[in-house]
Amino acid sequence: MKQKIIVFGATGNLGAYFIDHLLNNLDLEKYEIVATGRKAEYNYKDFDVSYIQVDVTKKDDFKNLPKENVYAVVDFAGALPAYTKLGAEYYIETNINGTLNILEYCREVKADRIIYTQTWADLNGYLKDKKPLKPDWPRKPILTGDHAVYCITKNAAVDLMRHYNAEYGIKDFVFRLPNIYLYTPDEYYYVNGEKKVISYRYMIKRAMEGLPIECWGDPKAGKDIIYVKDLCGMIFKALFVDRNSGIYNAGTGVKTSMEDQIKGFIEVFSPKDNPSEIVYKPDMPTCDDFVMDIQNIKDELGYTPQYDYISYLKDYKKEMELNRFEKKAL
C-alpha cells in the first residue's frame, strides 16, 4: 500500500505550487498525495490528487483523514497578517490550536515527520546588525506592529513541534520564510489591516507599461529573494532526509539590491522600445536590508537554489502568462 503525504493548506498559494512540485518529482508508485484545506472543493481540479476538506481548528474534521500508512505531514495551514485583518484570537486559534490538532493527528497515525513553515519575523530584531541571518540564532522578534502576535503564535507552534519530537519521536523540520515570490492572480495583501497592492507586483505592472519606477531610500539596500519553486525543492528534500530535525532559513544566500530588482523588472517585463526609467527617491523609506544564511540547507538537505534573480523573473513571467493557479470561485 502506498505511503501517504498529507498537505495541510493545499488550497493556498504555497500549497498549490508544492502540490505541483510533488506531482512532478514524487515517486507516485510509492507515495500518495492527500491535499487538505478549508474550502469545500479543491481549487486546482487539474491536479490528480485526493482532496479532503479540513479546518485545522476543528478536531472532528481530522476524522476524515487517513489513519494508516501516513508517512509525512506538510503544514502550510495558518493565519498570516498579509492575508487577513482579523485579530489575535484568530492567530491563536489557527496557528497554535490548529498546529496542536495537526500534531495530535501525527501522533495518532504514527507519522514519521512533519514539515512546518515558520515566519522570519522571529529574527527581525537582528536586521539592524546588517549581518547574514543565521538559522540557529536565538529568537529576537519585534513585539510591536501587525506581525507581533502572529510571530508569537508561530513560535509557539514550533515549540509544540519540538515537544512532540522529544516526547513522541515525530521528526520535525522548520523552514523560516521571508516573503516568498510567486505568481498568483491576486495582487493584494494587508499591511496593518489595510489592503494594498503588493509592491513588486505594482512595479512589474509599471515595467510592463513602460512607466517610470521609483526606487525608494538607499538603492543599494536589498533583500534575499527566494522563488517559490526553490522553496518547494528545499521542502521536498526535507521529506526524505535522514535526520531527526532541522531549522532552515529559506533563501538564496544572495542579496539583490532594490536598484537591481528594478533593473530586473525592466529587463524582463518592459517593452524593448519603451523601457521604464528609474526615478530615485532617496528621501523615502529604505526597504528591509537582509540576506539569509542557507549553508545548512546545502549541507544537511543537499539543496542549492536553482533560480537566480533574473531566472526567477523569467519563470514568473511564464507562470503569469499560463495562469495555472487561477483560483476559481467555489
Secondary structure in CASP SS format (residue, H / E / C, confidence):
PFRMAT SS
TARGET T0000
AUTHOR 0000-0000-0000
METHOD secondary structure of the structure
MODEL  1
M C 1.00
K C 1.00
Q E 1.00
K E 1.00
I E 1.00
I E 1.00
V E 1.00
F E 1.00
G C 1.00
A C 1.00
T C 1.00
G C 1.00
N H 1.00
L H 1.00
G H 1.00
A H 1.00
Y H 1.00
F H 1.00
I H 1.00
D H 1.00
H H 1.00
L H 1.00
L H 1.00
N H 1.00
N H 1.00
L C 1.00
D C 1.00
L C 1.00
E C 1.00
K C 1.00
Y E 1.00
E E 1.00
I E 1.00
V E 1.00
A E 1.00
T E 1.00
G E 1.00
R C 1.00
K C 1.00
A C 1.00
E C 1.00
Y C 1.00
N C 1.00
Y C 1.00
K C 1.00
D C 1.00
F C 1.00
D C 1.00
V C 1.00
S E 1.00
Y E 1.00
I E 1.00
Q E 1.00
V C 1.00
D C 1.00
V C 1.00
T C 1.00
K C 1.00
K H 1.00
D H 1.00
D H 1.00
F H 1.00
K H 1.00
N H 1.00
L C 1.00
P C 1.00
K C 1.00
E C 1.00
N C 1.00
V E 1.00
Y E 1.00
A E 1.00
V E 1.00
V E 1.00
D E 1.00
F C 1.00
A C 1.00
G C 1.00
A C 1.00
L C 1.00
P H 1.00
A H 1.00
Y H 1.00
T C 1.00
K C 1.00
L C 1.00
G C 1.00
A H 1.00
E H 1.00
Y H 1.00
Y H 1.00
I H 1.00
E H 1.00
T H 1.00
N H 1.00
I H 1.00
N H 1.00
G H 1.00
T H 1.00
L H 1.00
N H 1.00
I H 1.00
L H 1.00
E H 1.00
Y H 1.00
C H 1.00
R H 1.00
E H 1.00
V H 1.00
K C 1.00
A C 1.00
D C 1.00
R E 1.00
I E 1.00
I E 1.00
Y E 1.00
T E 1.00
Q E 1.00
T E 1.00
W H 1.00
A H 1.00
D H 1.00
L H 1.00
N H 1.00
G H 1.00
Y H 1.00
L H 1.00
K H 1.00
D H 1.00
K C 1.00
K C 1.00
P C 1.00
L E 1.00
K C 1.00
P C 1.00
D C 1.00
W C 1.00
P C 1.00
R C 1.00
K C 1.00
P C 1.00
I C 1.00
L C 1.00
T C 1.00
G C 1.00
D C 1.00
H C 1.00
A H 1.00
V H 1.00
Y H 1.00
C H 1.00
I H 1.00
T H 1.00
K H 1.00
N H 1.00
A H 1.00
A H 1.00
V H 1.00
D H 1.00
L H 1.00
M H 1.00
R H 1.00
H H 1.00
Y H 1.00
N H 1.00
A H 1.00
E H 1.00
Y H 1.00
G C 1.00
I C 1.00
K E 1.00
D E 1.00
F E 1.00
V E 1.00
F E 1.00
R E 1.00
L E 1.00
P C 1.00
N C 1.00
I E 1.00
Y E 1.00
L C 1.00
Y C 1.00
T C 1.00
P C 1.00
D C 1.00
E C 1.00
Y E 1.00
Y E 1.00
Y E 1.00
V E 1.00
N C 1.00
G C 1.00
E E 1.00
K E 1.00
K E 1.00
V E 1.00
I C 1.00
S H 1.00
Y H 1.00
R H 1.00
Y H 1.00
M H 1.00
I H 1.00
K H 1.00
R H 1.00
A H 1.00
M H 1.00
E C 1.00
G C 1.00
L C 1.00
P C 1.00
I E 1.00
E E 1.00
C E 1.00
W E 1.00
G C 1.00
D C 1.00
P C 1.00
K C 1.00
A C 1.00
G E 1.00
K E 1.00
D E 1.00
I C 1.00
I E 1.00
Y E 1.00
V H 1.00
K H 1.00
D H 1.00
L H 1.00
C H 1.00
G H 1.00
M H 1.00
I H 1.00
F H 1.00
K H 1.00
A H 1.00
L H 1.00
F H 1.00
V C 1.00
D C 1.00
R C 1.00
N C 1.00
S E 1.00
G E 1.00
I E 1.00
Y E 1.00
N E 1.00
A C 1.00
G C 1.00
T C 1.00
G C 1.00
V C 1.00
K E 1.00
T E 1.00
S E 1.00
M H 1.00
E H 1.00
D H 1.00
Q H 1.00
I H 1.00
K H 1.00
G H 1.00
F H 1.00
I H 1.00
E H 1.00
V H 1.00
F H 1.00
S C 1.00
P C 1.00
K C 1.00
D C 1.00
N C 1.00
P C 1.00
S C 1.00
E C 1.00
I E 1.00
V E 1.00
Y E 1.00
K E 1.00
P C 1.00
D C 1.00
M C 1.00
P C 1.00
T C 1.00
C C 1.00
D C 1.00
D C 1.00
F C 1.00
V C 1.00
M E 1.00
D C 1.00
I C 1.00
Q H 1.00
N H 1.00
I H 1.00
K H 1.00
D H 1.00
E H 1.00
L H 1.00
G C 1.00
Y C 1.00
T C 1.00
P C 1.00
Q C 1.00
Y C 1.00
D C 1.00
Y H 1.00
I H 1.00
S H 1.00
Y H 1.00
L H 1.00
K H 1.00
D H 1.00
Y H 1.00
K H 1.00
K H 1.00
E H 1.00
M H 1.00
E H 1.00
L H 1.00
N C 1.00
R C 1.00
F C 1.00
E C 1.00
K C 1.00
K C 1.00
A C 1.00
L C 1.00
END
